[in-house]
Amino acid sequence: MLRADGTLTTIRRSEVVGTLRDLPKKSQAQAFLESRLHDLNHNARKPQSLMHFGDFVLSQWEPAIYPTLKFATSRNYKNLVRRHLLPAFGDEPLVGIKRQAIQGFVVQKMLREKYSWKTTLNLRNLLGTIFATAESWDYVTVNPARGVKLPARPLDQAGAFLTVEEVNRLVLELEEPARSISVTAVLTGMRIGELLALRWSNVDFERRVIRVRETVYESHVSTPKTRSGIRDVPVGPRLERLLRERSARRQTSEDSLVFPSRNGTYLLPGNLHKRYLLPACLKANVPAISWHAFRRTHATFLSDMGEPLKIAQAQLGHSNLSTTADIYAKVVPASQRAAVERLERFVERSVDPNGPKSGGLVETAKNLIQ
C-alpha cells in the first residue's frame, strides 16, 4: 500500500480461499493459490494508496492541476470541490470509493437535492477528472467514475430571449454604457466577457469585423472559452456607426477598452446587470434577462430569418453545432405562426391554383372523408 506521503508499506491479510472439500488435493490448492497470486508474482498489481480523497484533492491534485486551467475553470472547480465533493467523499480513502457510491451521489444531487442536470453532469465529470489523475499517478488502479450514468435529462426549457419589439423598447430605456453593450451583443452574439475585454485594436473598421481574441472574468483576462471562440465577427452598418461614434469620443490609445469603466478598467457584468439592465427591463416591460439572453436573441433572429445553423455557430463561437441547435436556436413564436399561415396559403394554391373555393383545404378534406 502507498502511505499518504508516497512511501510503501505492507498490510498482512489472511483469506480463506476454500475448504478441503473444495480443494481435496494439494496440487489443486497450489494451482488455485498461484492463480490468485499471479498479478503480485508478476508485478502486474500496483500498490494502492491509503490517502483520503480530501487529502489527495487538496494537497496533490489542486496544486498540480489548477495552474494549467483558465481562471474561470479553476474557480468553478474549486467551488464544486468544496461545496459538493469534499462533504461527500473527503474523509473516504481513495481506494474505498467505488462506482456504486458515485452513482448514488449523482442521483442524490439531481433527484433529491434538485440540482440541475448540467450541474450534476459537471460534478460527475469533475470526479472523473480527479480519479483519472489519481489513476495516472498510481494512487488507484481504476477510475470509479468511469461508467457512472446520469438520470435522464429533462426536456430543455427555452432559454430567455427577446423579440425585435422588446429589444427596441429595452434599448430606449438603457443608459450608457449598457445601451451600446446591449446593442453590440444583440448584433454580434458575443459573450459579455468578450465584449468587456474588447479593445479598439481588435475593431477593424477597414474590414468591418471585430476580432474576438480575449475574454475577461472577474478582471482576469484570458483567451475565449474554446478554440472556436477565437473568431472574426462581421460588423453591419448600424453597429459600425455606433462604434465609430464611440471611437470619435475616445481620447486614449488603440490598446484601450471599447467599453471601459470611468477609470479605464474592466467593467463588472454583475454591476452592469444590477444597475442598468434590470431597471431598464422593468421600465420597458420586458422579462428580466441576463447578459447571456442577448446571445440567444442573436441566434434566434438568425434562425428566424432562415440563416443556416452553421452561421449561428460561427457567430457564437461554439465548438459543437449541437450546442447551437439545442440551446440557442429558438424560433420566435410569432414568426412560427406566420410560417404556418404561409404554409396554409401554399397548400391552398396547390389544391386550386386559382384560389380556395368554398372553404378551401378544410372543405376539400370534408368532401374526401364523406
Secondary structure, 3 states (H helix, E strand, C coil): CECCCCCECCCCCCCCCCCCCCCCCHHHHHHHHHHHCHHHHCCCCCCCECCEHHHHHHHHHHHHHHHHCCHHHHHHHHHHHHHHHHHHHCCCEHHHCCHHHHHHHHHHHHHHCCCCHHHHHHHHHHHHHHHHHHHHCCCCCCCCCCCCCCCCCCCCCCCCCCCHHHHHHHHHHCCCCHHHHHHHHHHHCCCHHHHHCCEHHHEECCCCEEEECCEEECCEEECCCCHHHCEEEECCHHHHHHHHHHHHHCCCCCCCECCECCCCCECCHHHHHHHHHHHHHHHHCCCCCCCCHHHHHHHHHHHHCCCCHHHHHHHHCCCCHHHHHHHHCCCCHHHHHHHHHHHHHHHHHHHCCCCCCCCHHHHHHHHHHC
